[in-house]
Structure formats: C-alpha cells, structure tokens
C-alpha cells in the first residue's frame, strides 16, 4: 500500500512537472528573440562630434553563430562547466549528486551542480539568489529550453550571453576586453582563460589577478585533456603565461563630465531597459585643452577645476581635478568654496541695477558697517574714484559701501537670481565673497552677464535615442531675463577693465576679454572667471583641505590657466567686440606708489567668525572671513615683465620708484584730507598709448609694478 502511494505520488509529481515544463516551454521567446534581448541597460555616451567617449553598463560584442565560434572555445566551456552537456536533458543528476556529496563532506557549498542549460536559464530569466524556489524554477526552465532548442542553439546562446566579468557579456566582448580582438580568432590559451572566468569573474579576471587567471586556465586545460578535447602535447603547448592582455582604457577627465551629466537621465527620460545612445555637448578638443591647462598651472599640492559654457549653456569642457583616477571627486560641481572678490560681480550688478553708472564717483574712505571695518590691501584710501576704478583694482571699501547702499539682502538676491544655489549670508562681509559657492554656479552667473542679462542654464545632454528613436531633445530657454541689457553691458564694461589693466591682466588672450579674479584669505582659493567670443569659463584652484597655498592668487595661476584654455578654445571663432568699448580706469588715482610698486603686503585683515575685525594692534591672523585677490606681480611665471629688485620689508625707496617709472620730477605732496592721490602723469596718458594684442602699450607699460591686492580683488 505504501509503495503504491509512493508510486502514485511520483506519477502525479512527474505529471505536474511535465505540465510545468510544457507551460514554460510554450512561454519561452523564440531563438531570435533571445539573441536580441539585452542583459541590462547599456548606455553609450557621445561627444558633440559623435565620438563615443564612455560606454556604461553591460558590454556586448558581436554575436557569433555556432559555426563561427572556435572549437577550442566550445570545448573549453563544455569541459570545465558541463562535461555531460551533450547527454543530459537540462538537469544533470550526476552533477547534483556530486555537489551534494561535497556539501556534506566539507560542510558548505563549494561547487554547483548547474548545467550549461541551467546557467543560461538563470542568466536570461532569473537572478543569482541561492534559494530553493529559484533553483526549482531554474530546473523547469532548463527542461523547457532543452525541449524547445537544440544543444547547438543552447551553447550558442550561452557563449554569447554569459557574464565574463568587467561588464563583458559573451565571449566576443570578453575577448575584446582582455585580448583586444574578436572571439572568432581565439587561441587555445585565450579560450582557456575566458572559459575559466565563468565560475568567478571577479576572482579570475586577468586584469585584476593575472596569477589567479593563469592558475584557473591551467585547470581548464587539464579538464580538456581529461575529457579528450585536446591532447597532452596541445595542453603543454598552450602558453598561458605568454598571453598579452589588451591595455585597460585610461580613465581621463571626461569622466568628470559624464559623472555629472548621466544621473540627469533619471529626470529626463523614463526608459530603463532599452540600450541608450546619449548625445552630449562635450567638445573633446576643448576638454583636452582644459585638462592640460589645469595640470600645467595648478600649484603643486593644489587641485584645480574648470567649467566652460557656450552661449546657450552647453558645457563644452569640465575638469573636476588634476587626475580622475586618483580622485573622482568633482570640484567643478560638488565642491563649495569661498569665491573671494569674484563675488563682487553681484555687488556691482545690484549697484548698476539700482541706477549707478561705471563713471559714478564714490569716495574710497574708511568705513564701518555693523562693527565691521573693511580695508583695502594697500591699507590706504584713494578718495574720490569712479566705480570703474574701484572695480578694476577691487577696492574693498567701495564694495562694502555699495552693499550697504543697495542692501546686503539685495546682493544676496542678485546672487540667487544669477544661479547661486548654495546659501548666501547677509553679513556685511558677504560683499567680499565669504559665502561658499560652486564653480559651475559662478560660471553660469558670468555666462548670463555675457548673454546680455538673459539666464544661461548649464546642460550636457542634447538628445537621447533608444533603438534609433529619439526619446529626448534638449531645448534652450532664452526667455528668462535676469537684468536689463544695459545693466549687463555696464557690468561687461567693468569686467573688461579688470582684465585690461586691473587684477586680471594675466587672462589677456589677444581678443576682447571680460572677467574677474578672486582670492580668499591666506591664499586658500584662487579664481578667475570670464568670457570671450561666446565662451564663458570659470577656473578654481586650491587644496581640498583648504590649507593656504603660498603665492596662490586669482590673477596668477587661475588666470594663466584660463588664458591657456581660452586661447585655443576661441582660436577658430571670430573676434567679437563687446557692446561697450574698453574705458580705462583713473590709474593715477591708485592708492599710493607703495601699494603698487612696494613690497607685497601678505597680511590679511583679521576678522573673527562673524566677520568683525580683530584689534589692528595685534598681529593679523588670516581667516576665511576676509577675502580678496592679487594683481599679478612680475615673477618667474610672467617672463614678459622684468623682475623687480629686492625690496625692503616696509617700503621702496623713492629714488628707485622714480627710476623704474621713468619719473625724474620730485614727488608731489599729498593734500590733506581725502583728496585723490595724483601723479605727474597727465590724465590723458592713455591717449598716447596703443591698444595692441588685447592690452594698452606705451613707453611706460613695461616699467609698471603692481602690488598684491588681496583682499581687494
């Protein structure tokens, strides 16, 4: 009776199994459908010229029909993965029994009993969870596959779809990744290496552990010899150790761009399974130039970042650091740093919108606002100066007075209006750039000025296609006006002055340029942002730990990097004049000869955490709350300007000043009060000059010496 019950249960079980297999078989896709089905979403990223710059997700090679797959590859796979492949019906009882025996002998699972057919079922339809339910479904699907397809078809599907590590699916992708050629030319040794990867792709990858890969390939060759697939002499002649691996593709700076752009796909499209072709704004030539400019100019121990935007906001180049391999942290889009006097862009925009003009006269004098007393780096005041002069030489007192006049909340609102996404404080010291910002946001703000006050939004993806169908196209929005065109034109006027004769002279590239430097206290950050011929570029340099860097000023290394990038980047573009011509500042109203011809003043106005000044009688202590820039000084990095003789610690000798400036007349006494400082050079001095190569030239140009003016710029 018991025996009959067992037989009955067995018959019912077999019947249920047969029904399950039949149902599964009827639901299986066709062979052609299985050939075309992906194992995950693949994304190929194109540069602006169509070049594929990055392939993300699974990598698939050419599909090789059974007859084109080398016999050594077929034999190696069957020998090491499923030597009874040709005789079982999808599930191998002998293999299962062996696997169970080893489990009891060693106390844990060390080898699976899955056949090639089961592995194919798992690869295509299931996952790798080691649960009984999954194993049962795997077996059902294996029977169904064996019922519907031939052994050759199953092996063809398996060899073209199984995962071999490193993102490579199928033998052709694996062969190209590891050996640099298609799988139809695999040698015995190469086939042994690839066949050995299936068991543990990450452990036996030849690029990750060459010794483990060779050891595993040796096991494959021994197994092939045991099964009679090869002879002993063929196994001995297979020189696995002599294989040459294809070089790993270098991770270059384009990955900073793709790391920033690709996550945006989640909000742009809904497609999550079909292979995608993503077309971007990246200009590969500009990217190479940007990378070279940062590497060549960033000081030792410092990092650098660069973002270049075209007129419509197209990101043409993005560098997030010196070396993507050593640091994937994107300092162009993720890092937040103080901008120093580059933030004065928003102060002056607010002032111009409130009705000020570049020619307006403002008095440079000591000022105290809510207990905060900013001072110019020269520690002197010039009296009445124009806004153009104040901006060109980045006078801190004028910026503070303008901020107080228009309202610090108004300045903060202007910054947010122009795309600053980080918090902006409204303490009076904010006018000197004490709020932290991102490089891409600051670059966006300058681009909006270049765009005549129309908002520019950075973007990197132009269109996306799936199976040849366009599923997303970017549209540039030119409808958002931030400030009136005349305000943007006046701001451009001031920015031109800063480059032509002020703190940003190192950024001259032989065509009209408008820009601004920025340097924070103790030279922790250096910035230069500007635009020319339709390209707006922002450059930042500094240490990740925010420690000071000797000699780092916005008008030096960052401005040089900006020029090194922008000169070739704009070379093939027509020279474009700005709406306003260059009007030079009242150079004779610079604070004092000692300020621009004397020893650089490396001290910063010491302030506490709230931006309030510390007793000036105490030695200045550099802090992040006081910011500014440096006007380029003659040094080893600026060979076109003769080096200045060594200077006394406090001030230069007047005879020396007269000699280098070509002035032989006695120095005029400064009138009492806050009157403009004057020199013996007439106000129309520049009328005798020549505008050449983007700068004014005259017989004194090479004799002028400029003093650092951190925190002024």
C-alpha positions as a printed Julia matrix, in Angstrom:
713×3 Matrix{Float64}:
  0.0     0.0     0.0
  2.76    2.4     0.94
  4.64    1.51   -2.22
  1.56    2.15   -4.31
  1.09    5.52   -2.6
  4.67    6.48   -3.34
  4.27    5.44   -6.97
  1.06    7.42   -7.22
  2.68   10.5    -5.75
  5.62   10.06   -8.12
  3.34    9.82  -11.12
  1.46   12.93  -10.06
  4.73   14.77   -9.49
  6.02   13.79  -12.91
  2.74   14.87  -14.42
  2.89   18.22  -12.65
  6.49   18.61  -13.73
  5.59   17.8   -17.33
  2.79   20.31  -17.28
  5.06   22.96  -15.74
  7.74   22.3   -18.35
  5.18   22.42  -21.16
  3.76   25.72  -19.92
  7.26   27.19  -19.53
  8.25   25.94  -22.98
  5.16   27.49  -24.57
  6.0    30.83  -22.98
  9.66   30.86  -24.0
 10.64   33.51  -26.56
 11.86   32.41  -29.95
 15.55   31.8   -30.57
 15.87   35.08  -32.5
 14.17   36.98  -29.67
 16.57   35.5   -27.12
 19.51   36.53  -29.3
 18.43   40.17  -29.28
 17.34   40.5   -25.66
 19.73   42.59  -23.52
 21.16   41.55  -20.15
 20.79   45.04  -18.72
 20.66   48.62  -19.95
 23.67   49.76  -21.91
 24.41   53.45  -22.31
 26.81   54.86  -24.87
 27.79   58.48  -24.41
 28.76   60.57  -27.43
 30.73   63.8   -27.54
 29.44   66.74  -29.58
 31.16   65.4   -32.7
 29.59   61.95  -32.3
 32.66   60.2   -30.87
 31.79   57.58  -28.25
 33.54   58.71  -25.09
 32.13   56.3   -22.5
 30.15   53.05  -22.57
 28.25   52.36  -19.39
 26.55   49.19  -18.25
 26.84   45.79  -19.97
 29.23   45.46  -22.88
 28.2    43.22  -25.78
 30.45   42.19  -28.63
 29.45   40.76  -32.0
 27.04   37.83  -31.93
 28.85   34.74  -33.16
 26.75   31.96  -34.69
 27.61   28.47  -33.54
 29.67   27.7   -36.62
 31.87   30.8   -36.15
 32.68   30.06  -32.52
 36.16   28.47  -32.39
 36.04   24.78  -31.5
 38.59   25.33  -28.72
 36.18   27.81  -27.09
 33.24   25.43  -27.31
 35.28   22.5   -26.0
 36.84   24.53  -23.17
 33.43   25.68  -21.96
 31.79   22.25  -22.1
 34.79   20.57  -20.43
 35.0    22.89  -17.45
 31.34   23.81  -16.98
 29.29   20.78  -18.01
 31.16   17.78  -19.41
 27.92   15.78  -19.8
 26.23   18.64  -21.68
 25.55   16.53  -24.78
 23.85   13.71  -22.84
 21.63   15.25  -20.14
 18.15   16.74  -20.64
 18.8    20.08  -18.98
 19.5    18.94  -15.42
 22.4    16.59  -14.61
 21.57   14.19  -11.73
 25.21   13.09  -11.51
 26.37   16.65  -11.13
 23.74   17.35   -8.48
 24.71   14.23   -6.53
 28.38   15.19   -6.65
 27.58   18.71   -5.46
 25.53   17.38   -2.53
 28.29   14.93   -1.54
 30.87   17.71   -1.47
 28.48   19.82    0.59
 28.28   17.16    3.28
 32.0    16.36    3.13
 33.16   19.98    3.54
 30.24   21.47    5.43
 29.49   24.17    2.86
 28.75   24.54   -0.82
 31.95   24.65   -2.85
 30.69   23.69   -6.28
 27.35   23.9    -8.01
 25.61   21.23   -9.98
 24.16   23.61  -12.54
 24.41   22.61  -16.16
 25.11   25.0   -19.02
 21.38   24.97  -19.75
 20.54   25.9   -16.15
 23.12   28.7   -16.21
 21.56   30.01  -19.42
 18.1    29.95  -17.8
 19.46   31.85  -14.79
 21.33   34.38  -16.95
 18.38   35.18  -19.19
 15.34   34.77  -16.95
 16.3    34.65  -13.27
 18.82   36.0   -10.74
 21.65   34.6    -8.65
 19.78   34.18   -5.37
 20.66   30.82   -3.81
 17.13   29.83   -2.81
 15.24   26.59   -3.42
 12.42   28.36   -5.24
 14.83   29.92   -7.7
 16.63   26.6    -8.23
 13.31   24.85   -8.88
 12.26   27.46  -11.47
 15.74   27.21  -12.97
 15.31   23.47  -13.43
 11.88   23.87  -15.03
 13.25   26.45  -17.47
 16.24   24.23  -18.25
 13.93   21.34  -19.21
 11.88   23.74  -21.32
 14.98   25.1   -23.09
 16.2    21.57  -23.86
 12.73   20.67  -25.17
 12.48   23.74  -27.44
 16.06   24.25  -28.67
 18.89   22.07  -29.93
 22.14   21.6   -28.0
 24.0    23.74  -30.53
 21.47   26.55  -30.13
 21.7    26.39  -26.34
 25.5    26.52  -26.44
 25.39   29.41  -28.92
 23.05   31.37  -26.63
 25.18   30.58  -23.6
 28.52   31.61  -25.12
 27.08   34.86  -26.45
 25.22   35.87  -23.28
 27.0    34.59  -20.17
 28.84   37.14  -17.98
 32.64   37.06  -18.08
 33.42   39.99  -15.79
 34.38   43.62  -16.3
 30.95   44.38  -17.74
 31.54   41.95  -20.64
 28.68   39.69  -21.68
 29.5    36.99  -24.22
 32.8    35.63  -25.48
 33.29   38.33  -28.1
 33.01   41.16  -25.57
 35.32   39.25  -23.2
 37.85   38.57  -25.95
 37.93   42.22  -26.99
 38.2    43.42  -23.4
 41.01   41.11  -22.34
 42.87   40.38  -25.6
 41.92   43.21  -27.93
 40.43   41.11  -30.76
 37.23   39.29  -31.63
 36.38   35.84  -30.27
 36.45   34.25  -33.72
 40.27   34.31  -33.51
 40.72   32.88  -30.01
 43.7    30.64  -29.4
 43.58   27.62  -27.09
 45.3    29.52  -24.27
 42.97   32.51  -24.65
 39.91   30.25  -24.75
 41.08   28.55  -21.54
 41.37   31.93  -19.78
 37.89   33.06  -20.89
 36.25   29.71  -20.1
 37.77   29.85  -16.62
 36.13   33.2   -15.87
 32.55   31.96  -15.63
 32.99   30.34  -12.22
 34.1    33.59  -10.56
 34.62   36.53  -12.96
 35.94   38.93  -10.34
 38.37   36.42   -8.82
 39.84   35.11  -12.07
 39.89   38.3   -14.15
 43.31   38.53  -15.85
 43.32   42.32  -15.41
 42.61   42.05  -11.67
 44.7    38.99  -10.76
 46.85   37.61  -13.58
 48.25   34.81  -11.43
 44.78   33.56  -10.44
 43.65   33.76  -14.06
 46.61   31.67  -15.24
 46.01   29.12  -12.49
 42.36   28.8   -13.44
 43.27   28.5   -17.16
 45.59   25.64  -16.23
 42.66   23.83  -14.59
 40.63   24.3   -17.78
 43.41   22.83  -19.92
 43.73   19.83  -17.6
 39.98   19.24  -17.76
 40.01   19.49  -21.55
 42.76   16.87  -21.63
 40.79   14.6   -19.29
 37.69   14.81  -21.49
 39.71   14.15  -24.64
 39.07   17.58  -26.15
 42.82   18.17  -26.53
 45.95   16.05  -26.34
 48.65   16.3   -23.7
 51.02   17.92  -26.19
 48.38   20.55  -27.13
 47.85   21.32  -23.45
 51.6    21.67  -22.95
 51.96   23.96  -25.97
 49.25   26.33  -24.75
 51.39   29.14  -23.28
 49.02   30.89  -20.9
 51.79   32.85  -19.19
 52.87   34.33  -22.51
 49.48   35.89  -23.31
 49.44   39.63  -23.88
 46.49   41.45  -22.38
 44.85   44.44  -24.03
 45.69   47.64  -22.12
 42.99   48.96  -19.82
 41.36   52.13  -21.18
 42.54   55.17  -19.29
 40.04   56.96  -17.1
 40.52   60.54  -18.26
 38.87   63.78  -17.29
 35.81   63.21  -19.49
 34.51   61.04  -16.66
 34.04   64.18  -14.54
 31.6    65.34  -17.21
 29.8    62.03  -17.65
 29.54   61.54  -13.88
 27.74   64.89  -13.74
 25.57   64.51  -16.84
 24.37   60.9   -16.79
 22.48   60.98  -13.45
 20.25   63.62  -15.06
 18.79   60.88  -17.3
 16.62   59.8   -14.37
 14.68   63.07  -14.62
 14.8    63.44  -18.4
 13.52   60.04  -19.57
 11.57   57.04  -18.31
 13.33   54.32  -20.33
 15.23   51.94  -18.03
 15.74   48.78  -20.12
 16.43   49.6   -23.76
 20.03   50.43  -24.79
 20.5    54.2   -24.92
 22.6    56.48  -27.1
 23.25   59.74  -25.23
 24.46   62.72  -27.25
 26.23   65.43  -25.26
 27.64   68.94  -25.58
 31.23   67.98  -24.7
 33.89   69.25  -27.13
 36.78   66.78  -26.99
 39.38   69.31  -28.17
 38.29   71.81  -25.54
 38.26   69.05  -22.92
 41.86   68.14  -23.71
 42.86   71.81  -23.59
 41.07   72.28  -20.27
 42.73   69.24  -18.75
 46.16   70.39  -19.92
 45.59   73.95  -18.65
 44.69   72.76  -15.15
 47.52   70.25  -14.95
 50.09   72.76  -16.18
 49.09   75.68  -13.97
 47.68   74.32  -10.7
 50.33   74.73   -7.98
 51.98   71.65   -6.5
 49.73   70.11   -3.88
 46.7    72.03   -5.16
 43.71   70.84   -7.13
 42.01   72.66   -9.95
 38.61   72.78  -11.6
 37.31   74.28  -14.83
 33.92   74.66  -16.47
 33.44   76.12  -19.96
 29.99   77.1   -21.21
 28.9    78.05  -24.72
 26.27   80.71  -25.41
 23.26   78.52  -24.78
 24.67   76.88  -21.65
 26.29   73.94  -23.45
 29.04   72.52  -21.25
 31.97   72.29  -23.66
 34.58   71.25  -21.1
 34.56   70.18  -17.47
 37.56   69.31  -15.31
 36.91   68.33  -11.71
 40.5    67.72  -10.64
 44.02   67.02  -11.81
 43.53   63.25  -12.12
 40.25   61.34  -12.27
 41.95   58.03  -11.48
 43.31   59.26   -8.15
 40.2    61.29   -7.25
 36.73   61.09   -8.76
 35.54   64.0    -6.59
 34.24   66.64   -8.97
 35.43   70.01   -7.7
 33.64   71.76  -10.57
 30.17   70.66   -9.49
 30.41   69.25   -5.96
 32.94   71.36   -4.05
 31.79   74.56   -2.34
 34.48   77.2    -1.75
 34.63   80.91   -0.99
 34.85   82.96   -4.21
 36.66   85.97   -2.79
 36.19   89.13   -4.78
 34.74   87.25   -7.75
 31.55   87.62   -5.72
 31.72   91.37   -6.29
 30.04   90.63   -9.62
 26.74   90.51   -7.74
 27.53   93.61   -5.67
 28.15   95.7    -8.76
 25.22   94.19  -10.65
 22.96   95.25   -7.8
 24.51   98.72   -7.78
 24.17   99.15  -11.55
 20.57   97.95  -11.47
 19.91  100.49   -8.69
 21.0   103.29  -11.02
 24.77  103.61  -10.63
 26.95  104.1   -13.69
 30.56  102.99  -14.22
 31.62  106.66  -14.27
 29.94  107.48  -10.97
 32.28  108.88   -8.36
 32.42  107.15   -4.98
 34.72  108.07   -2.11
 37.22  105.44   -1.07
 37.45  106.08    2.66
 37.44  104.17    5.94
 34.01  102.7     6.65
 32.47  100.72    9.48
 29.26   98.75    8.96
 27.68   96.89   11.86
 31.01   96.73   13.62
 32.85   95.53   10.52
 35.58   97.74    9.08
 36.88   96.51    5.73
 40.09   97.9     4.36
 41.97   97.75    1.11
 45.04   95.61    0.94
 47.17   98.72    0.5
 45.77   99.88    3.87
 45.29  103.27    2.26
 42.35  105.07    0.72
 42.24  106.92   -2.57
 39.48  109.41   -2.02
 37.03  110.01   -4.86
 37.26  107.31   -7.53
 34.94  106.06  -10.24
 33.16  102.74   -9.92
 35.26  101.57  -12.87
 38.47  102.29  -10.98
 37.11  100.71   -7.8
 36.19   97.54   -9.66
 39.4    97.35  -11.69
 41.53   97.49   -8.54
 38.94   95.7    -6.41
 38.69   98.26   -3.63
 37.01   96.58   -0.67
 35.72   99.75    0.95
 33.76  100.68   -2.17
 32.23   97.2    -2.4
 31.2    97.47    1.25
 29.65  100.9     0.73
 27.77   99.72   -2.35
 26.48   96.7    -0.47
 25.29   98.88    2.37
 23.64  101.28   -0.05
 21.66   98.74   -2.08
 21.17   96.35    0.84
 23.01   93.12    1.57
 19.78   91.18    1.08
 19.57   92.71   -2.39
 23.08   91.5    -3.18
 22.19   88.01   -1.92
 19.04   88.03   -4.02
 21.07   89.04   -7.07
 23.43   86.1    -6.49
 20.5    83.71   -6.24
 18.9    85.3    -9.29
 22.03   84.54  -11.3
 22.1    80.89  -10.29
 23.98   80.59   -6.99
 22.38   77.53   -5.39
 24.34   77.48   -2.12
 23.29   79.53    0.94
 24.32   83.21    0.83
 24.84   85.02    4.13
 23.83   88.66    4.51
 26.52   89.81    6.91
 28.26   92.92    5.52
 31.44   90.92    4.84
 29.47   88.89    2.26
 30.4    91.51   -0.37
 33.96   90.15   -0.25
 32.86   86.61   -1.04
 32.56   84.86    2.32
 29.67   82.62    1.21
 30.7    79.31   -0.34
 29.77   78.65   -3.97
 30.25   76.06   -6.7
 32.41   76.62   -9.77
 29.62   75.69  -12.17
 27.23   78.16  -10.49
 29.71   81.04  -10.66
 30.48   80.23  -14.29
 26.77   80.24  -15.01
 26.43   83.69  -13.47
 29.2    85.15  -15.63
 27.69   83.45  -18.7
 24.38   85.18  -18.0
 26.17   88.54  -18.0
 27.82   87.61  -21.3
 24.35   86.72  -22.6
 23.24   90.34  -22.11
 21.4    89.56  -18.89
 19.45   86.53  -20.16
 19.68   83.47  -17.91
 22.04   80.72  -19.05
 21.45   77.23  -17.65
 24.3    74.73  -18.0
 23.36   71.47  -19.67
 25.28   68.49  -21.0
 22.76   66.23  -22.77
 21.38   67.33  -26.14
 19.36   64.26  -27.09
 18.8    60.62  -26.2
 17.85   57.8   -28.56
 16.64   54.26  -27.9
 16.57   51.74  -30.75
 17.04   54.58  -33.2
 14.09   56.57  -31.88
 14.66   59.98  -30.28
 13.1    59.99  -26.83
 14.51   63.29  -25.55
 15.74   66.53  -27.11
 17.01   69.49  -25.12
 15.5    72.89  -25.83
 17.35   76.03  -24.79
 15.17   78.51  -22.92
 16.13   82.12  -23.72
 13.07   83.7   -22.14
 14.29   84.32  -18.59
 15.7    87.86  -18.35
 17.72   88.47  -15.17
 18.71   92.11  -15.62
 18.15   94.72  -18.29
 20.56   94.55  -21.25
 22.11   97.91  -20.36
 22.95   96.64  -16.85
 24.71   93.6   -18.34
 26.53   95.89  -20.79
 27.74   98.16  -17.98
 28.85   95.13  -15.99
 30.77   93.9   -19.02
 32.39   97.34  -19.2
 33.71   96.9   -15.66
 34.82   93.32  -16.28
 36.79   94.38  -19.36
 38.63   96.96  -17.3
 39.65   94.39  -14.7
 41.32   92.31  -17.41
 42.88   95.09  -19.46
 44.58   96.99  -16.67
 43.41   95.62  -13.34
 43.81   92.41  -11.41
 43.1    90.04  -14.31
 45.77   91.09  -16.78
 47.2    87.56  -16.97
 43.96   86.46  -18.66
 44.56   88.53  -21.8
 44.42   86.36  -24.94
 44.72   88.87  -27.79
 40.97   89.46  -28.16
 38.35   91.25  -26.03
 38.01   89.57  -22.65
 35.8    90.39  -19.67
 36.48   88.74  -16.35
 37.18   88.88  -12.64
 39.68   87.4   -10.24
 39.03   86.06   -6.77
 41.38   85.13   -3.94
 40.43   84.15   -0.4
 42.28   84.78    2.82
 45.74   83.29    3.23
 45.59   82.26   -0.44
 43.34   79.26    0.19
 41.38   79.7    -3.03
 42.18   81.28   -6.35
 39.56   82.04   -9.02
 39.29   83.52  -12.46
 36.02   83.73  -14.34
 35.44   85.44  -17.63
 34.14   85.32  -21.18
 35.25   85.99  -24.72
 33.91   85.14  -28.2
 30.87   83.33  -26.85
 32.7    81.05  -24.38
 32.44   81.62  -20.61
 34.95   79.79  -18.43
 35.41   79.53  -14.69
 38.63   78.31  -13.07
 39.22   77.49   -9.41
 42.38   76.3    -7.66
 43.05   75.32   -4.07
 43.63   72.43   -1.7
 40.87   70.01   -0.76
 41.7    70.55    2.91
 41.5    74.34    2.45
 45.05   74.91    3.69
 46.86   78.02    2.41
 48.96   77.79   -0.76
 51.87   80.17   -0.92
 51.57   82.55   -3.84
 48.11   81.44   -4.97
 46.22   84.45   -6.32
 43.32   84.62   -8.71
 45.25   86.9   -11.05
 48.11   84.45  -11.38
 47.78   80.65  -11.73
 43.98   80.59  -12.27
 44.12   83.47  -14.75
 47.01   81.82  -16.6
 45.1    78.53  -16.75
 42.06   80.41  -18.03
 44.13   82.02  -20.78
 45.87   78.73  -21.63
 42.47   77.16  -22.19
 40.63   80.07  -23.81
 43.28   80.99  -26.36
 42.99   77.69  -28.31
 39.29   77.29  -27.4
 38.4    80.55  -29.17
 41.05   80.37  -31.9
 38.61   79.31  -34.61
 35.89   81.72  -33.54
 35.55   85.24  -34.92
 36.77   88.03  -32.68
 33.75   89.64  -31.06
 33.65   93.14  -29.67
 31.54   93.87  -26.61
 28.69   96.36  -26.63
 30.81   98.77  -24.62
 34.32   99.75  -25.58
 37.16   99.48  -23.12
 37.4   102.56  -20.9
 40.44  102.53  -18.69
 40.28  103.49  -15.02
 41.9   106.53  -13.47
 45.22  104.81  -12.98
 46.71  107.89  -11.38
 44.19  107.5    -8.58
 45.65  104.21   -7.43
 46.06  104.44   -3.65
 49.79  105.02   -3.46
 53.09  104.15   -5.12
 53.88  101.91   -2.2
 50.72   99.94   -2.83
 51.58   99.04   -6.4
 55.33   99.38   -6.5
 56.28   98.33   -3.0
 56.78   95.07   -1.17
 53.71   92.83   -1.39
 51.53   93.03    1.65
 50.83   89.4     2.53
 48.8    90.21    5.59
 45.04   89.99    5.69
 42.66   92.0     7.77
 41.98   89.71   10.71
 38.34   89.08   11.44
 36.51   86.73   13.75
 33.95   84.08   12.79
 31.28   86.75   12.42
 33.35   88.91   10.12
 34.18   91.51   12.79
 37.71   92.9    12.8
 40.23   91.93   15.46
 42.24   94.65   17.2
 44.5    96.08   14.47
 47.23   96.47   17.02
 47.58   92.72   17.2
 49.39   90.75   14.5
 46.91   89.97   11.73
 45.61   86.4    11.83
 44.43   85.16    8.41
 40.89   83.85    8.38
 38.38   82.73    5.8
 36.16   85.71    6.52
 38.37   88.24    4.72
 38.85   87.68    1.05
 40.47   89.24   -1.97
 42.88   88.87   -4.88
 46.27   89.84   -6.07
 47.22   91.97   -9.02
 49.79   89.96  -11.0
 53.35   90.66   -9.93
 56.41   90.19  -12.08
 57.77   86.75  -11.28
 59.15   83.62  -12.87
 55.77   82.78  -14.33
 55.48   86.13  -16.09
 58.68   86.44  -18.12
 57.38   89.32  -20.2
 57.71   91.69  -17.22
 61.22   92.4   -15.88
 61.72   91.22  -12.33
 61.73   93.87   -9.64
 64.86   94.29   -7.5
 64.68   93.02   -3.91
 62.61   95.35   -1.77
 62.99   96.46    1.83
 60.43   94.96    4.17
 58.41   98.12    4.7
 58.51  100.36    1.6
 60.5   101.03   -1.56
 62.99  103.82   -1.79
 61.53  106.75   -3.7
 64.6   107.08   -5.9
 64.06  103.5    -7.04
 60.39  104.2    -7.76
 61.29  107.26   -9.84
 63.9   105.29  -11.74
 61.68  102.35  -12.74
 58.74  104.55  -13.62
 60.82  106.99  -15.61
 59.82  109.91  -13.44
 62.56  112.32  -12.53
 60.47  115.08  -11.07
 60.08  115.47   -7.31
 57.09  113.7    -5.82
 54.11  115.96   -5.2
 52.88  116.22   -1.67
 49.52  114.67   -0.9
 46.93  117.28    0.09
 45.32  116.94    3.44
 42.0   115.19    3.72
 40.62  112.5     1.49
 41.63  114.04   -1.85
 42.52  111.87   -4.81
 46.16  110.89   -4.97
 47.75  112.32   -8.1
 50.9   111.76  -10.05
 52.84  113.84  -12.51
 51.41  111.86  -15.41
 48.59  113.68  -17.22
 45.06  112.3   -17.17
 45.16  111.77  -20.93
 48.17  109.48  -20.55
 46.45  106.6   -22.33
 45.66  108.73  -25.34
 49.28  108.29  -26.37
 49.12  104.51  -25.87
 48.37  101.84  -28.41
 45.77   99.07  -28.0
 47.68   96.04  -29.1
 47.21   92.31  -28.51
 44.37   92.92  -26.11
 46.2    95.43  -23.88
 47.37   99.03  -23.89
 51.04   99.58  -24.69
 53.08  102.7   -24.15
 56.64  103.6   -23.24
 55.96  103.0   -19.54
 53.97   99.78  -19.75
 56.92   97.53  -19.03
 58.05   99.62  -16.1
 54.87   99.46  -14.04
 54.95   97.25  -10.96
 51.77   96.05   -9.3
 51.37   95.17   -5.65
 49.32   92.23   -4.39
 45.9    93.42   -3.51
 44.41   90.52   -1.61
 41.78   91.0    -0.16
 40.9    93.65   -2.74
 40.22   91.55   -5.76
